[in-house]
Amino acid sequence: MMQPTPISKISLDGRDFLIKRDDLYDRFLAGNKYRKLYKLLQTPKERYNKIISYGGTQSNAMLALAALCKQKGWEFTYYTKPLSKQLLKLPYGNFAKALELGMCHIALEEELYRGFIASLRLELDAQTLVVDQGGANPIAQEGLELLAKEVMEQKELLDLHNITAFATPSGTGTTALFLARALPRYTIYTTPSVADAAYLRLQMLALCDTLPPNLHILKPKKKYHFAKPYREFYELYHKLLQSGVEFDLLYAPLLWQELLDQTTENILYIHSGGITGNDSMLQRYARKGFAT
Ligand SMILES: *Cc1c(COP(=O)(O)O)cnc(C)c1O
């Protein structure tokens, strides 16, 4: 049985927040990727010999799958669009770590990418599994149910009766959706990091028939482009770091910003991990002239 991850407390703008420290589970297989891949982690080695996935070159899901496959002794093939000049010259960040963990990377031509990905499942043998981009898959449900159970037990044990809401950021929305389903008596706050709220709803509806009524998507006041550097995100990242916990630079700052702006309850924030990607993001901020 796995140890529950701890709960920390931070103060931010005069408010207290509790943080479920899923970032501490493992260096590479951490945060919500650990929860989403939990079922696969529990699967006997003999069941598969190869995992196939696809998506961004610095994806946290890619790194988590690379770590999982190494642990299991499974082959891991990962498809992306063509690499950037920088990555071709010298791998860095999550991409470099995933390669070190044994990932087999295949870059597809831009025009071929969509069609190739759509055909991935056509001729699979029984020991190969395709995991969709970002781990957006019904297999995520089990790990998130376990997270909900763990958190409710800790809430009881630590006497956290004033907690009435939870928060976790969204890319595909898989984490927030299954968490909301598993905790029907609580509000689950999330924000759309990758596109807008309407698109996030669509992505979630690919995994369920109707969205749970306790799932609350906070709409950002301003439009943000995913993985672009923004001053307010950078500042919030440092403020959170000073309060004692490091969060990722892609998803967390937007949710924190909207939580501070649009909520008043006592919230338990589920840390979604992703801090291994911060080195390469901080370098981008530095290149843009932000002081580190
Ligand atoms: C993948 C990821 C998310 C988004 O999770 P979804 O389940 O796709 O919504 C959020 N935060 C971090 C740090 C991630 O790596």
The ligand as a Gaussian input file, in Angstrom:
#p B3LYP/6-31G(d) Opt

LIG

0 1
 C       -1.025000      17.425000     -16.794000
 C       -1.070000      18.538000     -15.806000
 C       -2.260000      19.223000     -15.504000
 C       -3.547000      18.971000     -16.256000
 O       -4.168000      17.770000     -15.902000
 P       -5.476000      17.294000     -16.695000
 O       -5.911000      16.074000     -15.992000
 O       -5.053000      17.035000     -18.099000
 O       -6.472000      18.393000     -16.638000
 C       -2.226000      20.166000     -14.501000
 N       -1.095000      20.477000     -13.847000
 C        0.081000      19.866000     -14.132000
 C        1.313000      20.284000     -13.407000
 C        0.120000      18.882000     -15.117000
 O        1.301000      18.287000     -15.396000

